């Protein structure tokens, strides 16, 4: 917890204490109601403090593909329910940009875009040259080589990235080695993928 977080927390406790104190000391409320109201306010304060302390864990559970910055400057991605690492990234092509949800795939030699994700970036998939033959889990297919201007995950950015566009057969874009090799390191620790630049 940073100094700013601590200051906000103290301010919140003082504010809630003042409100609760105003209710508690009103002369026209019976003592029994005073105790009940104090208990309710105490419960509210406890719930808010608990939610504040565990907010990062809650966010990670609700959006496991959101990269979370660490104190060392690296980013952590939690393993999804299906056992894979999914990560949201901002991707920019020469014609536009889009937020893409990638499956991290160390077995893919390059970044592979689904046709839908490529279209969202402004890439005209019908005009691409599908001339590169690649092996996938579903067999051999033809893909179109492209260059991406930038892929950004938090403060980690790689530019001029080799990628391919799959005309069909790929529902989930893959974050392959043409991006991962640009990092200083990437590693897996239990259910957490760590990316560092």
N, C-alpha and C positions, 0 to 999 in steps of 0.2 A: 504494500500500500504506500503510495507516494505521500509527500507532505501536503499536496493539494487535496488528495483524497481524505487524509486525516482531518484537515481543516473543514472540509465539507461535512464530514461525519459529525464533528463536534458541533458545527452550526445546526445541523439537522436535529441532533439530540436536544440542544438548548431550545430550539424553536418548538419542538414537540413537547418538551417539558413545560414551557411557558403556556402553551395552549392547554395542556392537561392541568396545569396548576390553576389556571383561570377557571376551568370547569369545576375543579375540586373544591375551591374555596368560595364558590358562590354561596351566599348565606341562605338563599331560598331553596336549596336542594337538601334533601334529607341525608343524614350520614350514610345510610345504606346505599343510596344512589351514588353518593360520592365514591364509595369503595368500588362499586360496580363500574363506574365511569373510569376510575383510575386503572382498574384491571384491564378494561378494553383498550385504553390508551397505551398501557404497558405492553399489551399483546401486539398492538399496531407497531410500536417502536421496535419490538423484538423481531417481527416479521420483516420490517424494512431493513434493519441492520443485517439480518441473516441474508436477505436477498442482495444487499450491497456487497457483502463479503464474498459471496459465491457467484457473483454476476458473470465472471469469465467462464466458470465451469458450466453455468446454465447456457451461455451463448454457444459454447463449444458443443454441447449436447444437441441444441436446437439446430445449429448449422455446422456440422462437422467439416464441411468443405471450405469453411472460412478460415483462412490462415491467421494465426494469432501470433503477434510479435512477442518475443521474449526479451528479457533484460539484456541479453548478449547481442541483440540485433538480428538473431535468426528468426525463422518463422516455423511454427508448429502446425501440423495438420493432423487431426484425429482420424483414426481408422473408422470407416463407415460401417453400418450394420451388416453389409454384405462382405466385409473383410477387405475391401479395397480402399485405397487412398484416393479421394476425390478432392480437387482443389479448384476454387474459383480464381480466374485470372482475367486481367484486362488485356485484350489482344488488339493490336492495331495493324491494319494492312494499308496499302497505298490508297485504297478507296474508302476506308472507314474503320470503325472500331466497334467492338462488342465485348460483353462480359461472357466468358466461356467457362463452362464447368468441365474440367479435364479429369480423366482417369490417369493417374501417374503410372507409366508403363516403362520400366527399365528395359524391357524386351523390345521396345520399338526404337528403331535407329533414329527416327526423326519425329517431330510433332506431326500428328495426323489429324486433320480436321474432317468432321462430318460435313456433308453437303449443306445441311441446315445451318451449321455454325459459320461456314464460309460465306453463305448468302447474307447472313446477318452482319458480316463485316464488309459487305459491298462487293464481294468477289463474284464475278459472273461465271458461275460454275459451268454453264452450258458452252462457254467460249474457251474453256481451258483445254489443254492438250494432254489427254490421258494416255501417256506414252510410257510411263515407268511401271514396270512389272514388279510387284512385291508379294511376299508370302505373308499371309495372315492366318489367324486361327481357323478361319473358314476356307483356307486354300489360297490359290494364286488369284490376284486381281490387278487391274490396271488403275493407276492413280496419276494425278497431275501434280508435278512439282511446282511449288510457289515459294515466295519469300515473304516473311512477315516482318514488318518494320520493328515491332516490339511486342514482347510478352512481359507483363508486369504482375507480380504477386507481392502486394504490400510495397515495400521499398526496394524489392529485388526486381531488377529490370534487365532483360537481355534483348539486344537489338540485332537486326538482320539475321533472322532465324530461318534456316531451311525447314520447309514443311511440305506436306502433301495434302491434297484434297481427294477424298474418296467420293466418287459419284454416287455410289450406293453401297450397302452392306456394312456401313459403320454408323451406328446410332450414337455412340459416345466418343467425343474427340479424345485423343491420347496425347499426353504430355511426355514425349519421348526424349531420347538422349541428345538430340540437337539442342534442346533447352537445358537439360540436366547437366551436360558436360560444361556448360558455361558457369556453373555455380562453383564456389570455393569448395563446398562439400554438401552432400545430402546423405542422410542416414536414417535408419529406422531403430527406434528404441521402444520395445513393446508395441503399444498401439498408437505410436506417434511417429510421424514422418517429420524430420527436421531438415529445412532448407536454409543454407547460409551462403551469403554472397560476400 
